[in-house]
Structures are given as C-alpha cells and as structure tokens.
Amino acid sequence: MNNFNLIENCWIPIADVGLVSLKQIFTEPNYRALGGNPIQKIAMTKLLLAISQAACTPEDNAEWKELGADGLAQKCLAYLEKWHDRFYLYGEKPFLQMPEIANAAKQNFGAVLPEIATGNTTVLNSIQMENSLNDAEKAMLIVQLVNFGLGGKKTDNSIVLSAGYQGKSNDKGKPSTGKAGTSLGFMGFLHNFLIGETLLQTLWLNLLTQEQIDDLPYSQKLGVAPWEEMPEGENCDIAKRLQNSLMGRLISMSRFCLLNQNDLHYSEGIAHFGYKENMIDPSVAANFSGKDAKVLWVDTERRPWRFLTALLSFMENGGNGFDCYYLKLGLLRARKARLAKIGVWSGGLRVSSNAGEQYISGSDDFVDSVVFMDSNQLGEMWYSRLKHEMTELEQVSKFVYGSTMGYFKSQKSEGKNEAAQATHLFWQLCERRFQDLVYACEAESNESRNTLRKQFANFAMTSYNRYCHQDTAKQLNAWAANLPNFGKYLKDTKQQEVEA
C-alpha cells in the first residue's frame, strides 16, 4: 500500500532539531544544517539538490541571484506537490526502488551499512550493533545506498533486468562482485559543498545554472530525476541517460533495492563512468591536468580542513590543481552576491578493499569538517596568504616528527609510532585555531597571523613534550639534543616584537 510519504512524514535529521519532512525542509527558513553521519549528510544533500535542480534550474547567474534561497524554496514546494505520489516509501512505485528485483536475494539492513559489524567482526561499541529500522531509517537507507553502496558479494548480481547486459558478470559468465557505489569509489571520495548560514541558503549556493551545466562533461546535461522516470534495467535508455547527466551524478541508482519488513532485495544497478574517464560527481575534487586523472580521497590521518588550499587552488592566478565543480562554480558567484559568510564543508568515509570486498577496518572512519570565510575578503591575495601559512604549518609538523624520531633514536628505540602520534596531536591542536587563521589571512598586516604562529609553535612543543619524556638524565639529554627549532618560523614574530 502507498504509505509513509517522504514529503509529509518526518525522516530527515536536522542539527539541533530532530527529524523533519521534505515539506518542512522547504518551509522552515531557520534550519541550520543536516544531521546524521557524513555519508548521510552527503546523500541527503545530493537528494535535496536533485529536487532543487528538477524544480528550478536558473538559466544563468543573474537569474540565480534573483531567485534567492526563498524563491528556490517556493519552487521546490510546488514541485513536491506536483510529484507527491512518487515519494511514497512503499506501494506500486516505491521511492528510488525497483520492484522488478523482487527475486534478488535478501540482505539484512546491517549487512549493507558500513558502520555495522557483521560476520565474525568484533563489536567494539553499541553503534556497531545491528538494530531493527523504522520507516524513517529505511528511507534514509535507500537514499544512502543508491549512491554509497559498498562493493562486494552482498549484491545479488544473478538478477539482470536488461537483456544481454554483461556488466554484472565476470569473465567466466558468472555473477560478478558488486562494484563500489558511484559516490564512494575505491577508497572513499572526499565530497565538498558550499555551506550557507541556513540549509536553504546552502542548497541555493550549490544550485547550478543551465549555463554552468552546459560547460560540464555531462552529455545529457541536467537530465531527468529518477523518481520522475525510473530506469527499467541496468542498461536501458533511461539508465544510459542517467550515466551522462547531472541527475545521474546526484542520484546515481548504482544499487537496485526493494524494501521488505526486516530486510531488502539488493543488486548492483547502473554502472557509471569513473574519474579515469573524466566523469565525477560535482562534489568531488579532481585534477585532470596530468597524464593520469587524480581525485582527493578521504584520509583519516589528514582531516578535511587541511585540503582547503588544494580545493581552492582555482583562486590562484594560473592555478591548475584540483577542481570541485560546486566550489569553483559557486564560490566566486556567491562572493558577487555579497553574502556575509560562506563555508566549505568537506567529508566522507574511508574504506578498505580486499579482492573486491569493501569494508571498514583499522583506521577507516567517517570524517568531516567545515570552514567559514568572509565573502568580502575572498580573492587571490587571501588565498596566497592562507597557502603560505599552511605550507609553513606543514614544515612545523615535519619538525615535530623529525625531533620526536631523533629523541627515540638517540636512545636506541624505534620511535616511528610515537613520532606519528606526536604529529597527529599537533594537527589536532592546530584544528582548534584554523578558523582563526582563515580569518587572519584576510588582513594585509601580519600581526594576527604572527600571534597565531606563536600558538602553533606552542602546540608543536606540547606535542613534542607529550611523547618525549624528561624523567631521567638520559631522557633529558635526548630531549634537549633534539629540541625542535622554530626560529625561522617565528622570525617575523620576533622582528615585530623588536620594532614594538
């Protein structure tokens, strides 16, 4: 039966609020941001952007500016009312599901969620335990799986809906291992979005114009939202259009799912082109300038904020680095709109792979971070200062690592683990003041940046002292002999104090 409508029923987590419906998203102007883990945030942002693009794609930046966040919300409400019957979680046309795969093998919900421990995996905390899902959680699961399904044998690829399609078979003609979800990739893509002061403003900031879409490598341009026109199989005409459209990168349908009461039928869906074929999600940063295309992956040892200068390299004169369509096409446009504050959100999930099976293991985890900037100060000079400060911080981190290694080597110890931990602690401490550094780079004067350099140097010494003890005479000698020297890093600061 048609029940649990995603437009009317509450299922979307909102920070500081709780669960809300799609209708509430576009009705309430004060919702700050989405809740949930980073993968849920990305999947939900992509869905909301797909609805936004389907409801109203401005012709150019002038039309985008005139539309505004409030205008976009009104267009989306009218669109949802028009397509109300396509947003039921169950029924004849269940939302983003394929009734045709009812013969596919069933999987428990926990088996397809990366954070749930299954099989012989050790359960370390309650988050890893599988629980029954309510309708709201099932709706979020479907939205997540169509883009972020883990590769492996959990997909029943013996079910093929497009006659003659060989994409779900191996060289021997047997069902193949499922490929990684389009938005996940081999190790976990790092996704990036512009962030406004409200959720509606965030959607408006990332809304692409028709003029911009025409310049992207999607031959089918915007395309049609899947709930308006669901594919009939893995290789049907609709599937081929999704492979080459913006809609197909927002809602990739890389998994075909069908919900049951306590489990779901689960098979590989549409196979999309990858970054090596110069096709990426608009939220993924890639560099196509070299012989081989490169993308930014999630790195749990390097928090997303540390990639900010790489993500914004287009702001540098002659910049030829990593480009993220949402950031490159939206940031300077937002600056011209005279918005007081604009943020960059980056996040994702790091995964491991073995023989085609993807899983979370060891240091794999969710990561995300957000950095805000004053739009009035954005430009090449601001970027140049920030890039210089980050280069200097990277050098300080090397001092911490080298000094810690030297401390342990002088005592005939290995020291690699301690050096890595000291460096990691240094970056953790720096994260607390990185937002201040971003704002400090807006000023031509070095005063505020030099003040921060003192604090970063203190963070480095704190990290060195945490792992290099001074309890014995031998330890004290080693500590003094390998003490990191930040004289060059603090040179400007000392000069300023002399002049004062």
C-alpha positions in Angstrom: 0.0 0.0 0.0 1.1 3.6 -0.5 2.2 4.8 2.9 4.9 6.8 4.6 5.2 9.7 2.2 8.7 11.3 2.4 7.1 14.7 1.7 4.7 14.6 4.7 6.4 12.2 7.1 9.4 13.1 9.3 12.6 11.2 8.4 15.4 13.8 7.7 17.8 14.5 10.6 18.3 18.3 11.2 21.0 19.6 13.6 19.6 20.9 16.9 16.0 20.0 15.8 15.4 16.2 15.1 13.6 14.5 12.3 11.6 16.6 9.8 9.9 16.0 6.4 10.8 17.2 2.9 8.0 19.7 3.1 9.3 21.2 6.3 12.8 21.5 4.8 11.5 23.9 2.2 9.0 25.6 4.6 11.2 26.4 7.6 13.9 29.0 6.7 15.8 28.7 10.0 17.1 25.1 9.8 20.8 25.4 10.1 22.2 22.2 8.7 21.6 18.5 8.2 22.3 15.9 10.9 23.5 12.3 10.7 26.9 10.9 9.8 28.9 12.4 7.0 27.7 9.8 4.4 24.1 10.5 5.3 24.7 14.3 5.0 26.2 13.9 1.6 23.5 11.5 0.3 20.8 13.8 1.7 22.4 16.9 0.3 22.5 15.3 -3.1 18.8 14.4 -2.9 17.8 17.9 -1.9 19.9 19.3 -4.7 18.4 16.9 -7.2 14.9 18.1 -6.1 16.1 21.7 -6.3 17.6 21.3 -9.8 14.4 19.5 -11.0 12.2 22.2 -9.5 14.1 25.2 -10.8 17.4 25.4 -12.8 18.2 29.0 -13.4 19.3 30.0 -16.9 22.4 32.0 -15.7 23.9 33.6 -12.6 21.7 36.7 -12.9 18.6 34.5 -12.7 20.2 32.5 -9.9 20.8 35.7 -7.8 17.2 36.9 -8.5 15.8 33.5 -7.4 17.4 33.6 -3.9 17.0 30.9 -1.2 13.4 31.9 -0.6 12.5 31.7 -4.2 14.1 28.3 -4.5 12.1 27.0 -1.5 8.8 28.1 -3.1 9.7 26.4 -6.4 10.6 23.2 -4.6 7.3 23.1 -2.6 5.3 23.5 -5.8 7.4 20.7 -7.4 6.9 18.3 -4.4 3.2 18.9 -4.6 3.2 18.0 -8.3 5.1 14.8 -7.8 3.6 13.9 -4.4 2.7 10.3 -5.5 6.3 9.5 -6.4 7.6 10.0 -2.8 6.0 7.0 -1.1 8.4 4.6 0.6 6.1 1.7 -0.2 3.5 1.0 -2.9 3.3 0.4 -6.6 6.1 3.0 -7.3 8.3 2.9 -4.1 10.7 5.8 -3.9 14.0 5.1 -5.7 13.3 1.3 -5.5 13.0 -1.4 -8.2 10.0 -3.8 -7.7 11.5 -5.8 -10.6 14.3 -7.2 -8.5 11.9 -9.0 -6.1 13.6 -12.2 -7.0 17.1 -11.0 -5.8 18.5 -12.5 -2.6 17.7 -10.6 0.6 20.2 -8.9 2.8 19.8 -7.7 6.4 19.9 -3.9 6.8 23.0 -4.2 8.9 24.8 -6.1 6.1 24.7 -3.1 3.8 25.5 -0.4 6.4 29.3 0.3 6.6 29.3 1.1 10.4 27.5 -2.2 11.4 29.7 -5.1 12.4 28.7 -8.3 10.6 30.0 -11.9 10.3 33.0 -12.5 12.6 33.8 -8.8 13.0 34.4 -7.8 16.6 31.7 -5.5 18.1 33.5 -2.6 19.9 30.6 -0.4 20.8 26.8 -0.1 20.5 27.0 1.9 17.3 28.3 -1.3 15.5 25.3 -3.4 16.6 22.5 -4.1 14.2 19.1 -2.9 15.2 15.7 -3.0 13.6 15.0 0.0 11.4 11.8 2.2 11.5 10.4 3.7 8.3 12.3 6.9 8.7 15.6 5.0 9.0 14.7 2.8 6.0 14.0 5.9 3.9 17.5 7.3 4.8 19.0 3.8 4.0 17.6 3.9 0.5 18.8 7.4 -0.2 22.3 6.3 1.1 22.5 3.1 -0.8 21.7 4.4 -4.3 25.0 6.4 -4.2 27.1 4.8 -1.5 26.7 1.0 -1.7 29.8 -0.9 -0.6 31.4 -3.1 -3.2 31.4 -6.8 -2.6 29.5 -10.0 -2.7 26.4 -8.7 -0.9 24.8 -7.6 -4.1 22.9 -10.4 -5.9 24.2 -9.9 -9.4 22.5 -13.0 -10.7 19.5 -10.8 -11.3 19.9 -8.9 -14.6 17.0 -6.7 -15.8 18.4 -5.5 -19.1 18.5 -8.4 -21.6 22.0 -9.2 -22.8 23.7 -6.9 -20.3 27.1 -8.3 -19.3 28.1 -5.7 -16.7 27.1 -7.9 -13.8 29.1 -11.0 -15.0 32.7 -11.9 -14.7 35.0 -13.4 -17.4 33.5 -16.8 -16.8 30.0 -15.7 -17.2 29.1 -16.0 -13.5 27.6 -13.2 -11.4 30.4 -10.7 -10.5 31.3 -9.0 -7.3 29.4 -5.7 -6.9 31.3 -2.5 -7.8 31.7 0.3 -5.3 28.9 2.9 -5.3 29.4 5.7 -7.7 29.8 8.3 -5.0 32.0 6.1 -2.8 34.7 4.9 -5.2 37.7 2.6 -4.3 38.8 4.2 -1.1 36.1 6.8 -0.4 35.8 10.1 -2.3 36.1 13.3 -0.3 32.9 15.3 -1.1 32.7 19.1 -0.8 29.8 21.6 -0.7 29.4 25.3 -0.1 27.7 26.0 3.2 25.4 29.0 4.0 24.1 30.2 7.2 20.9 28.2 6.8 20.1 24.9 5.0 18.0 26.6 2.3 20.9 29.0 1.6 23.2 26.0 1.3 21.0 24.5 -1.4 20.8 27.8 -3.2 24.6 28.3 -3.1 25.2 24.8 -4.7 22.4 25.2 -7.3 23.9 25.1 -10.8 22.6 27.2 -13.6 21.9 25.8 -17.1 24.8 27.8 -18.4 27.1 26.1 -16.0 25.8 22.6 -16.6 26.3 23.1 -20.3 30.1 23.5 -19.6 30.3 20.3 -17.6 31.2 16.9 -19.1 27.7 15.5 -18.9 26.5 15.0 -22.4 22.8 14.7 -21.3 23.1 18.0 -19.4 20.7 18.2 -16.5 18.7 15.1 -17.2 15.5 13.8 -15.5 15.1 13.0 -11.8 14.9 9.2 -11.3 11.6 9.4 -9.4 10.0 11.1 -12.5 11.4 8.4 -14.8 12.7 5.3 -13.2 15.1 3.0 -15.2 13.8 -0.3 -16.3 17.2 -2.0 -16.1 20.9 -1.6 -15.8 21.4 -0.6 -19.5 18.1 0.7 -20.7 17.8 4.1 -22.5 16.8 5.8 -19.2 19.9 4.3 -17.5 22.2 5.5 -20.3 20.8 9.0 -19.9 21.5 8.9 -16.2 25.0 7.8 -16.8 25.7 11.1 -18.7 23.6 13.6 -16.8 23.9 15.8 -13.7 20.9 14.0 -12.2 22.7 10.7 -12.6 25.6 12.1 -10.5 23.3 13.3 -7.8 21.1 10.2 -7.7 23.2 7.5 -9.4 21.0 4.5 -8.9 24.1 2.4 -8.6 22.2 0.0 -6.4 18.8 -1.5 -7.2 16.9 -2.0 -3.9 13.5 -3.2 -2.7 12.4 -2.9 0.9 10.8 -5.7 2.9 9.7 -5.6 6.5 13.1 -6.6 8.0 15.4 -6.8 5.0 15.8 -5.8 1.4 16.4 -7.2 -2.0 19.7 -5.9 -3.2 21.5 -5.9 -6.5 24.0 -3.8 -8.4 22.3 -1.1 -10.5 23.6 1.3 -13.1 27.4 1.3 -13.7 28.6 4.9 -14.1 31.8 6.1 -15.7 34.6 6.9 -13.2 37.1 9.7 -12.7 39.6 8.0 -15.1 37.0 8.6 -17.8 36.9 12.3 -16.7 33.5 11.8 -15.0 33.0 12.8 -11.4 30.3 13.9 -9.0 30.1 17.8 -8.9 31.0 17.5 -5.2 34.3 15.5 -5.8 37.6 17.3 -6.4 39.7 16.0 -9.3 42.8 17.0 -11.2 42.7 16.2 -15.0 45.7 18.3 -16.0 48.2 15.4 -15.8 48.6 12.2 -17.8 46.5 10.3 -15.2 43.5 11.8 -13.5 43.6 12.2 -9.8 41.0 12.7 -7.1 41.0 13.7 -3.4 40.3 10.7 -1.2 39.2 10.7 2.4 42.3 10.4 4.6 41.6 9.8 8.3 45.2 10.8 9.1 44.6 14.2 7.5 41.5 16.0 8.4 39.5 17.5 5.5 40.2 21.2 6.5 43.9 20.5 5.6 42.8 20.1 2.0 41.2 23.6 1.8 44.0 25.2 -0.2 44.0 22.3 -2.6 40.3 22.6 -3.0 40.5 26.4 -3.7 43.6 26.3 -6.0 41.4 27.8 -8.8 41.7 31.1 -6.9 45.4 31.3 -7.6 46.5 33.0 -10.8 47.2 30.2 -13.3 46.0 27.6 -10.8 45.9 24.1 -12.3 45.2 21.8 -9.4 42.2 20.0 -8.0 38.8 21.4 -9.1 35.4 20.7 -7.4 32.6 21.9 -9.6 30.4 23.1 -6.7 33.3 25.1 -5.2 34.7 26.5 -8.4 31.4 27.5 -9.9 29.7 28.6 -6.7 32.3 30.4 -4.5 33.1 33.5 -6.5 29.5 33.7 -7.7 28.4 33.8 -4.0 31.0 36.5 -3.4 29.4 38.7 -6.0 26.1 38.1 -4.3 27.6 39.9 -1.2 26.8 37.1 1.3 28.4 37.9 4.6 29.6 34.4 5.4 30.3 31.3 3.2 31.6 28.0 4.4 33.2 24.9 2.8 32.0 21.5 4.1 34.2 18.5 3.3 33.6 14.9 4.4 33.2 11.3 3.5 34.0 7.7 4.5 37.4 6.0 4.2 37.1 2.3 3.3 39.4 -0.6 2.7 39.2 -3.2 -0.1 40.3 -6.8 -0.5 39.5 -8.9 -3.5 36.7 -6.5 -4.4 35.1 -6.6 -1.0 34.8 -3.2 0.7 34.7 -2.8 4.5 35.7 -0.5 7.3 38.8 -1.7 9.1 41.7 -0.3 11.2 41.9 3.4 10.9 38.9 3.7 8.4 36.2 6.1 9.6 33.8 8.9 8.8 35.4 12.4 8.6 34.0 15.9 8.1 34.9 19.5 8.8 33.6 22.9 7.9 35.5 26.2 7.5 33.8 29.6 7.1 35.2 32.6 5.1 34.2 36.2 4.8 33.0 36.5 1.3 34.1 40.2 1.0 37.7 39.2 1.5 37.9 36.2 -0.8 40.4 36.6 -3.6 43.9 35.8 -4.8 45.7 37.7 -2.0 43.7 36.0 0.7 44.3 32.6 -0.9 48.1 33.3 -1.3 48.4 34.2 2.4 46.5 31.1 3.5 48.5 28.8 1.3 51.7 30.3 2.7 50.6 29.7 6.3 49.6 26.1 5.5 52.9 25.5 3.9 54.7 26.8 7.0 52.5 24.6 9.2 53.4 21.5 7.2 57.0 22.3 7.8 56.4 22.7 11.6 54.7 19.3 11.6 57.8 17.8 10.0 59.9 19.4 12.7 57.7 17.6 15.3 58.0 14.3 13.5 61.8 14.6 13.0 62.5 15.8 16.5 60.5 13.0 18.1 62.2 10.4 15.9 65.6 11.8 16.9 64.7 11.7 20.6 63.9 7.9 20.4 66.8 7.0 18.0 69.3 8.6 20.4 68.0 6.2 23.0 68.3 3.2 20.6 64.5 3.0 20.2 62.3 2.8 17.1 60.1 5.9 17.6 58.0 5.7 14.4 54.7 5.2 16.2 55.5 8.0 18.8 56.6 10.4 16.1 53.4 9.7 14.1 51.3 10.2 17.2 53.0 13.4 18.1 52.4 14.8 14.7 48.8 13.7 14.8 48.4 15.5 18.1 49.9 18.7 16.7 47.4 18.8 13.9 44.5 18.1 16.3 45.6 21.1 18.4 46.0 23.2 15.2 42.5 22.4 14.1 41.1 24.4 17.1 42.6 27.6 15.7 42.4 27.0 12.0 39.2 29.0 11.6 41.0 32.0 13.2 43.9 31.5 10.7 41.4 31.7 7.8 40.1 35.0 9.1 43.6 36.3 9.9 44.6 35.8 6.3 42.0 38.5 5.3 44.2 41.3 6.7 47.3 42.7 4.9 49.0 43.1 8.3 51.0 40.1 9.7 50.1 40.9 13.3 47.2 38.5 13.8 49.0 35.7 11.8 52.2 36.1 13.8 50.2 35.9 17.0 48.7 32.6 15.8 52.2 31.4 14.8 53.2 31.6 18.4 50.3 29.5 19.4 51.0 26.9 16.7 54.7 26.7 17.8 53.4 26.1 21.4 51.2 23.3 20.0 54.3 21.8 18.4 56.2 21.9 21.7 53.2 20.4 23.6 53.2 17.5 21.1 56.9 17.0 21.4 56.8 17.1 25.2 53.8 14.7 25.4 55.8 11.9 23.8 59.4 12.8 24.7 59.7 12.4 28.4 62.3 14.0 30.7 62.1 11.8 33.7 65.7 10.6 33.7 69.1 12.2 32.9 69.3 10.1 29.7 65.9 11.2 28.6 66.6 14.9 29.5 69.8 14.8 27.4 67.9 13.3 24.4 65.1 15.8 24.8 67.5 18.8 24.8 69.6 17.4 21.9 66.5 17.0 19.7 64.5 20.0 20.7 62.7 21.4 17.6 63.9 24.8 16.5 61.1 27.2 15.3 63.4 30.2 15.0 62.7 30.6 11.2 59.0 30.1 11.6 58.8 32.7 14.4 61.3 35.2 12.8 58.6 37.6 11.7 57.0 37.5 15.1 60.4 38.3 16.8 61.0 41.1 14.4 57.6 42.6 15.2 58.4 42.5 19.0 61.7 44.3 18.4 60.1 47.0 16.5 57.4 47.4 19.2 
